[in-house]
Amino acid sequence: MSDDEADPELLALLRKSLGLGSGPANPRTAETKVLENAQHVFDNAIDVALSPIKTKEAAETIWRLMQKKEYSTETWSDHELHPQAKDEGTVAFIFTMDLLNFSFWSELPEAERFAIDYRGRRWTGYWSLVAALQRALDEGIPITDPEFWVNEEACPDEKLQHVFRSATEEPIPLFRERVDCLREAGRVLCKDFEGSFLNCIYNANYSAAALVNILAESFSCFRDESSFHGRRVRLYKRAQILVADLWACFNGESFGEFHDIEKITMFADYRIPQILHQLGCLVYSPPLTSHIRDLKPLPHGSTWEVELRATSIWCVELIRREIEQKHPGSQFRTTRQGSMDKSNTLSPEDDPARKCSTQKHFKQKSVQEHKTSSVNAVLIDFFLYDTMKEIEADGQESIPHHRTRSIWY
């Protein structure tokens, strides 16, 4: 940063101290209604149920393993593909990343699925998106700039095809939908937020719930809602994970300082229902079980799909409450110093889910902790997601994930 540039963290603190922004002054006043809607679906679900006993057992297992592994949000930045800087550029990167963070599953073998070659490695799944964005920035393409997205002369579809070019014959899924998301988000940011997602954060007054609501209200591509027996149900997966990624990246400080992070639920996708079923928490009806095992598509907005996603949200909330009740005052570390301590690695026999991964969000670490956070749905979701990816990589999954191709997850 040059002497002429303003310190973004100082600006953020100044705006915050002056009360700038159109969001609620008190973060406690904002509600997403995601949890409330999820409970309604659970209460009326027919084909997806919960096992109270298994849910309590899972809560104890999750708490014990997260304590033993000493998970940390600070390691979000430890992965070589995630941004290392803590500045406005990283905020723009995270917004772009979660704007496009959906639908990477493939029916093709691993060697044939959509992948990105970058930094001497081949990346698939979520990491293929992050690699594609980093590769574009390395090539001088301003892929995180909203003004670039709306300038179809500078950013034609062909340029975006180049950005997401695959190392295999399979193209990135839902390419057209991803382009539409970029164009729409660019128009909204340029028209209503002075071309910067930072202004969404300022308008939310650092409320996680308020920011989720701003995303859902202002951007149709974040408005993850379905109808369940005539009632609107809010699930808001990508809007919530965007807030969670900011919180994790900035360790609950600066642009990630959300004092109501506990209002964020788990992120309703296809991985968390899979791991909750693996743990025995979710129970499916025979028709739904057969449908998923046969790898049949499950349309977005269908009753089965809404029940799967919403019941998963409610199940994680019950897990969180069980941990809070059995271990009052439980806290998980959110920042750390030191390197990975391999002496803390669990053997497969220590873990009923076989073994736990730190594939995307966290990894084990050593001493000198600085901050703690009460257990919340974000930490539990990250833990479950990474665990499921590891189990699947080892071929130990008890059921496939459900197949829904959509922009919502």
Disulfide bonds with the S-S distance in Angstrom:
none
